[in-house]
């Protein structure tokens, strides 16, 4: 069976990354990066923008691809993730039914209970954030 592709967004503001608490399996009750499936005919960038609007009601500017995360054990559904770095274009966040809450965490102080491989992805994003917007990481 072919593996599907998802996009995960590292949304950074003021040296902090946005995480959402999942309200369904897998990893219900865990903090994760917001993201979702890439639909047929969609680019990774377009999928990231669409997913952030659907999940968070938030417009984002996707600035760079962080990498491809394809460890077969990263997600029990077998999804391959393409992670992107994004900056918010607005302040208001409205969660849909997929998440119970959101929080901005310092990139160097992520919570213990993180789902998937979402501790590794923000870590890899740090150097890209410094390159794209050094003022965005005042705490690093």
ChimeraX attribute file (.defattr): number of C-alpha atoms within 10 A of each C-alpha:
attribute: neighborCount
match mode: 1-to-1
recipient: residues
	/A:1	4
	/A:2	6
	/A:3	11
	/A:4	13
	/A:5	18
	/A:6	20
	/A:7	27
	/A:8	27
	/A:9	31
	/A:10	29
	/A:11	22
	/A:12	24
	/A:13	19
	/A:14	14
	/A:15	21
	/A:16	22
	/A:17	22
	/A:18	20
	/A:19	24
	/A:20	23
	/A:21	22
	/A:22	23
	/A:23	17
	/A:24	13
	/A:25	10
	/A:26	13
	/A:27	17
	/A:28	15
	/A:29	18
	/A:30	20
	/A:31	27
	/A:32	26
	/A:33	26
	/A:34	24
	/A:35	25
	/A:36	20
	/A:37	17
	/A:38	21
	/A:39	13
	/A:40	7
	/A:41	8
	/A:42	11
	/A:43	12
	/A:44	22
	/A:45	22
	/A:46	14
	/A:47	21
	/A:48	30
	/A:49	20
	/A:50	20
	/A:51	23
	/A:52	22
	/A:53	17
	/A:54	16
	/A:55	19
	/A:56	20
	/A:57	17
	/A:58	19
	/A:59	21
	/A:60	20
	/A:61	14
	/A:62	19
	/A:63	15
	/A:64	15
	/A:65	17
	/A:66	22
	/A:67	14
	/A:68	16
	/A:69	20
	/A:70	16
	/A:71	12
	/A:72	12
	/A:73	12
	/A:74	16
	/A:75	16
	/A:76	11
	/A:77	11
	/A:78	16
	/A:79	21
	/A:80	21
	/A:81	26
	/A:82	22
	/A:83	27
	/A:84	24
	/A:85	26
	/A:86	24
	/A:87	19
	/A:88	16
	/A:89	10
	/A:90	10
	/A:91	8
	/A:92	11
	/A:93	14
	/A:94	12
	/A:95	18
	/A:96	14
	/A:97	10
	/A:98	16
	/A:99	21
	/A:100	15
	/A:101	16
	/A:102	19
	/A:103	12
	/A:104	16
	/A:105	16
	/A:106	19
	/A:107	20
	/A:108	14
	/A:109	9
	/A:110	18
	/A:111	14
	/A:112	9
	/A:113	12
	/A:114	19
	/A:115	19
	/A:116	17
	/A:117	17
	/A:118	20
	/A:119	18
	/A:120	10
	/A:121	23
	/A:122	25
	/A:123	14
	/A:124	13
	/A:125	20
	/A:126	19
	/A:127	13
	/A:128	17
	/A:129	23
	/A:130	15
	/A:131	9
	/A:132	12
	/A:133	15
	/A:134	14
	/A:135	13
	/A:136	16
	/A:137	18
	/A:138	12
	/A:139	11
	/A:140	12
